[in-house]
Amino acid sequence: MTTIERRFDIDWLRVITIGLLLIYHIAIIFQPWAPFIGFIKSETSMESIWIPMSMLNIWRIPLLFFVSGMGVCFAMRKRSAIELLQERSIRILVPFLFGMFCVVPLHFLIWKNYYNQDLTYQANPSHLWFLGNIFAYVLILLPLFLYMKRNHFLIKSWLNKLFKTPFGLLVVTIPFVFESLLINPNPFEMYAMTLHGFILGFMAFFFGFVFILAGETLRRTLIKWKWLFLILAAGLYTVRLVVFQLQSPNYLMAIESNLWGFTVFGFAFQYLNKASKLLTYLSEAAYPVYIIHMVMLYGASYLILPLQMPAFLNFVIINLITFIGCFALYELVIKRSIILRPLFGLKINLKNKPALKLQT
């Protein structure tokens, strides 16, 4: 594992996934059940927007863990085990703890004030829960990853045979199906701080590592069969929507989730492996923007929802305030502060060079 290949498509996937998560969280505000999971609720609902969100919901988090596992595979090409643990502690554990104790309580205070509750301090992982999971996965899987690194050529040869056809991807999908049957999550999309979310993320993280280890053979297979994966995923989603009113059996959701993931990888691997200045900027900004977006989202909801405008207009304005506010805070404060940069997962970079690359 000595050759270091720059993969812009993986960087793009990470940026796009985090962007979709922001939009997804904003959409929750306009659902009648929003307060039950700690979101401010709009008095005027937009339940129709949940149709596309429900398609996104079953693969958005697994995709994030796939991409995170890919990042570890890239990182291990030029780091020892100790160096990897040190780097992941600084880049994942520190922002997780800082966010849990110093950032998340802010949006909880906004929520409590909106609903006239006592303004008590509340530390909670909230939307940062997956950072804790990723750090745990690194600790648990590191011995196996080191073994795979030492036996890279032997394992890659086996993976090349396995993934030469799309049927090899059954090896990836079947464990997710078993997990859905054994854990029987209800609902399937409840990932945050659940056993289902931990195990599903663990498997996606592991297979993300395997996907990069497999190399060009898997990449070609995913590209070649991407339209088939898309047709199958869309078919299963249609069945879920029309036949099961979005609550199909868990094993079907597990299969659909993987098919959407394979589809996204296929299209990304073919079309997104291109460098750009925009990618360089967004790749660094994505992490801190995600950490702070809930504060901006709750603040925008607090200000805009009482104005009683049409729901769609509220949705657009809250999106604009959330995205513009997050990037403004990143650009004007976080990015330029030597103290804040490591707390938000950024390298201390005095020369102002691009700092956050998925595969480093």
N, C-alpha and C positions, 0 to 999 in steps of 0.2 A: 504493500500500500504506500508506495513512495511517490507515485505520480500524482501531482496536484492539478486537477482540472477545474477551471473556473466555470461554474454552472449558473448562468444568469437566470435560467428558467426556474430554478429552485428559489432564488431570491424573489423573483416575481410572484411565485406561488405564495410565499410567506407574506408578502405585502398585500396581495389580493385577499388572502384568507383573513387577515386582520381587518382589512377594510370592510369585508362582508360581515364580520362579527360586530363592528360598530353599527352598521345599518340594521342588523338583526336586533340588537339591543334597543335601538330607537323604535323599531316596529312594535316591540313589546308594550310600549307606553299606550298604544292604541288598541290593546286587547283588554277585554273585560276582566281578565284574571290577573292583570299586572300587579296589583297590590299584594297578592298572595305570594309572590316571589320577590317582594321588596322593591318594586318599581312604582314611580308615580304614574297614576292612570289618568288619561284624558277622559273627560266627560262625554266626548263624542268619539265613538269607536270607529275603527277601520278594519273590521274583521276580514274583509276581502283580501287585504294585504297579507294575511296569514297563509293564503294558498301558496304563493311563491316562497314565503319564509319556511313553510313546512317542508317544501322540497329541499331547501338548503339545510334545514335543521339537523337532518340525520347524518350529514357528512362533513359539516363545517368543523366540528371539534376533532373527529378522527383525522381529517386532513391536516389539521394543525399538528397533531402528534406524529403523523407520518413525516411531515416536513422537519419537525424537530429531531427525529431519529436520523434523517438524512444529514442534518447539520452536524450531529455527533460523528457520523462516519467520515465526513470531510475533515472535521477537527482532529480526529485520531490519526490522520495521515501525516501530521507533522507535530504531534504532541505525545509525550509519554503519559502514562496513567496519572502520575502525580500532577503534571502540568494541566491535564484535562480537568481533574478535580478542582485544582486551584482556579482555573479559568471559569468553570461552570459555577463554582461557589460565588465568585465575584459577579458574574454576569447574570446569574439566575437567582441564587439564594439571597443575595443582598437586596436586589430589587423586590423580591417576594416579601421579605420581612419588612423592608421600608414601606412598601405599598400597603401591607396588611395593617401596620400600626400607625402610619402617617397620612396615607392617601385615602384609603377606603373609608375611614371614619368620617371624612368630610362629606362624602355623598350620603352616608347614613344620616348625618346631621341635617342635611337639606331635606331628606325624606321625612324625618321626624318633625321638622318645623312645618313642612307642608301639611302634614296630617295632625298638627297641634299635639304632638307627643312630647314627653320630657326630653330635653336635649342632653342626653347622656352619651358619654364616650363609648364607642363600640368597635373594638378591633375585630376584623374578620377578613378571611382571604377573599371573599366575594368573587369578582370576576378574575382575580389573579390565582385562583385555585390551581389552574393547570401548570403554573410555574413550580409550585410545590411538587406536583406529580412528576414533572420532567426531571427535577433534581433527584427525586427518589428513584426514578427509572435509571438514571445514570449510575447511581450507587449500586443498584441491584444488578444491572446488566453489564457493568464494566468488566468483570471477570470473563464473561462469555464473549464480549466484544474484543477483549484482548486475545482470547483464543482464536477468534475468527480473523483477527489481524495477523497473528503469527502464521496461520494456515490459509492465508488469503488466496493463493493460487489454486490450492486443492478445492476450497469451498467455492470459488468463483467458477471453476470448471463444472462442478455439480450444478450450480445455479444456472449456468448457461444452458445445460441440458434441460433443466426443469422449466425455464421460462422461454424456451425456444418457440413454444406454442402458447396460445392463451389458456389452454387447459392447465398449465402449470400454476396459474393464478388461483386455482381451486385450493392449493395448499395455503394460500393467504386467506381466502374467504371462509373455509371450513371452520377454523378456530373461532372466528367471529360468530358464526352460526351456533356453535356449541355454547359459547359464552352467553348468547341471547337466550338459549333454552335453559341453561343451568341457573343463571342469575334471575332470569325472567323479570327484567326491569319494567316498571310501570310508572310513568311512560318510558318508552325506549330512549327518548331524547333527554332524559334527566341524567346529565353527566356530572354536574358540579358536585364535588364532595360526596360521591356515592361509590359503592363497591363496583357497580357496573361501569361508571366512568373511569375508575382506576384501572380495572382489568382491560377494558376496551382501549384506553390510552396506552397501556403497557404493550399490548399487541401491536397497535399501530406504530408506536415508537420503535419497536423491535424490527418490524417489517420495513419501516422507512430506512433503517440502517442497512437491512438486507438489500433493498432496492438499489442503493448506491453501490454496494459491494458487487451486485450482479452485473452492473455496467451496461455496456452497449446492447447486449442481447435483449435484456428486459426492455430497454428503451425502445428498441426497434419493434418489439412485440406490442407494446402499449400504443405506439404511433400507428402501426399497421391496423390494429383492431379497434381503434378509438371510436369509429362510427358504430360498430356493433355494440360496444359497451354503452354508448349513448342511447341507442335504440332500446336496449334491454333495460337500462336504468329508467328511461322515460316511460317504458311500458309498465314497469313495476310501480312507479310513482302514480301512473294513471289508475292502476288497479287499487292502490292505496287510497287515492282520492275518491274514486267513483264507487268502488265496492265496499271499502271499509271505512269511509268517512275519515281518512287520514290516520286510522289506528289499525293498520294491518298487523298480522302476527309478527312477533319479534324476529323470528328467523327470516321472514321476508324483508323486514327492515334492514337486517344485517347484510343480506345479499344486495339489496338496493344501495345501501351505503357504500359498500365496496365497489359496486359498479360505477357509481358516481365518481368515486375516487379514481378508479382506473381511467375513466373518461377525462377527468381534469388533467391527470398526469399525461395522458396521450396527447391532448391538444397543447398543453404547456410545453412538453418536450419538443414538439414539432415547431411551435410558433414563437415561443417566448425566450429562447436562449440567445438573447441579444442584449448587449450592453447599452446603457443610455445614462445621461446625466440625471434624468428623472429617477431612474432606478437607484442610482447611487444615493440620491437624497432620501427617497422614500425608504430604502433599506435601513438607513440609520434612524429615520424618524419613527418608523412603525412601532418599535418597542415602547418608547416613552409615550407616544400618542395613545397606545392602548392602555397603558397604566393610568393615564389621567382622564381618559374619555368619559368615564362614568361621572366624575365630578362635573365636567362640562355638560354632559347630557342631563343630569339632574338639575343643574343650575338653569339650563335653557328651559327645561320643563317647568320649573318653578316660576320662571318669568313669563313664559308664553302661554301656557295652558289656561291661566285665569282670564286671558283676554277673550276667550270664547269665540275664536275664529273657526272657520270650517276645518274639519279634521285634516284634510289633505294639505291645506295651507300650513297648519301647525306642523305637520310631518316634514314638509319642505324646510320651513324656517328652523326647526329644531335640528335637522340635519346640517344645515348651513352653519348655525351657531356652534354646534358640537365640533364639526370638522375644522372650521376656521379658528375657533378658540383653542383647540388642541394644538394645531400647527403653529399658531401665534405664540402660545406659551412655550412650545418646544423651541421655536426659532429664536425668540427674544430672551428666554430665561434659561431653560434647561441645557440647551446646546452650548451656551456660552459660559456656563458655570462649572469650574473645576470640581466644586463640592457636589453639585447635583448630578453631574454626568454619571458617575458610577452608581448612584442611587437609582437611576433610571435605566441601568443596563448598558450604558455607553462607556467606551474606553476613554480614559483621560488622554486627550490628543491635543497637545499644545500647538502643533503645526497645522491644525485644522484640516487634516486629511480625512478621507472617508473612513469612518471608524467601525461601523457595524456590518460585517459580512456574514451571511448565514454559515458559510463553510469554514470560518476561521475560529 
